[in-house]
Amino acid sequence: MNINERFQLAKKDYEKLGIDVDHALEKLSKVKISIHCWQGDDITGFEVEERSLSGGIDVTGNYPGKARNPEELRKDLEKALSLIPGKHKVNLHAIYAETDGEAVDRDEIEPKHFQNWVEWAKKMGLGLDFNPTLFSHPKAEEATLSHSDEDIRTFWIEHCKRSRKIGEYFGKELGQPCLTNIWIPDGFKDIPSDRLTPRKRLKDSLDKIFEEEIDEKYNIDSVESKLFGIGVESYTVGSHEFYMNYAAKNNKIYLLDAGHFHPTEVISDKIPSMLLFNDKVALHVSRPVRWDSDHVITFDDELQEIAKEIVRNDALDRVIIGLDFFDASINRVAAWVLGTRNMIKALLFALLMPNGELKKLQEEGDFTKRLVLMEELKSYPFGDIWNYYCNINNVPIQDEWYSIVKKYEEEELSKRK
């Protein structure tokens, strides 16, 4: 039985539940996932002055084939994108500027330093998102936007201002808005004696960064919280409550990162509450293991719950989905492909659920039937629908993509020293 025949049989099963499979696939085809570039080079970037990774972030592993320059990184991304169904976006950090060997500090970056990325995105039919890089820098050793030294704060404020202009440049050149997201690693290792003052300084810094109005047709601003990091275990200036309130008061988008909360918290439960009070919400989907370890996302319960909350609340056009994981212990191209395909797969799984019927059962108090239906859906022929979707998007089905990645490793990645 071929892919189309299996699809038709599976489609009939779902139609018995009142699900329009073709409509679900059409909706899925319009979703753009923002794929993070930093999986390909372990968040090294291409600054002339070599920086060591800092900011409570850690990348472990030494699998061969890490991208060493922009050309290799784009080549690796192209290979990954060729194995992922749909048209998506690529998410850049400021450290991926190309300065032709000139030392350009972060408060001096300009759109011209990302021209190659824009031309590549045009060729590939992609959008670009952006992040100022407020870590892995001598002026980020103690703090950034909340630093007690005004000169250091001014440096980072200027960096963020310039990053917003780069986001605007992306939006104008590529015809789709760029999400420019601010995250800082500021905090204290031990219990602070003053929690308020650093947050006052952060608020003032953000106010200065956002002074200039930029049309959201081109650039959309978001802010990202975090509970803790290595070296800032006891206190993080940019906490959940701080940024949620700042975003609400200043009409900015709040970004939920799956690894930036307590290990017992999940962002799937936060999504509907955020949607109730915000037009849009942004996500960084990763897989924390005991801490913000940013493992490659798998098709696990929480990923499925994230997708369900987006779909069942009719929010595919309101939730900006970005990925954020980095694993140097496995093939980096495979990590991109596996993680992104899992995100899309989870959305498809959610689109193939009778969400209206499940909601009705809950409202009626029929929790038995609700549980039965939710459990039975797990063994429906979802894989046949997924294979069909991959097939019509001209990408490999099942694990057939892995042999292509292995061949790319043999021909390209293994030759990198």
Secondary structure as UniProt FT lines:
FT   HELIX           3..15
FT   TURN            16..18
FT   HELIX           21..29
FT   STRAND          34..36
FT   HELIX           37..39
FT   TURN            40..43
FT   HELIX           70..81
FT   TURN            82..83
FT   STRAND          89..93
FT   HELIX           94..96
FT   TURN            100..101
FT   HELIX           106..108
FT   HELIX           111..114
FT   HELIX           115..124
FT   STRAND          127..131
FT   HELIX           138..140
FT   TURN            145..146
FT   HELIX           150..174
FT   STRAND          178..182
FT   STRAND          187..188
FT   HELIX           196..209
FT   TURN            216..218
FT   STRAND          219..224
FT   TURN            230..231
FT   STRAND          235..236
FT   HELIX           240..250
FT   STRAND          253..257
FT   TURN            258..259
FT   TURN            263..264
FT   TURN            268..270
FT   HELIX           271..277
FT   STRAND          281..285
FT   HELIX           301..312
FT   TURN            313..314
FT   TURN            316..318
FT   STRAND          319..323
FT   HELIX           332..351
FT   HELIX           355..364
FT   HELIX           367..376
FT   HELIX           377..379
FT   HELIX           382..392
FT   TURN            393..394
FT   TURN            398..399
FT   HELIX           400..411
FT   HELIX           413..415
//
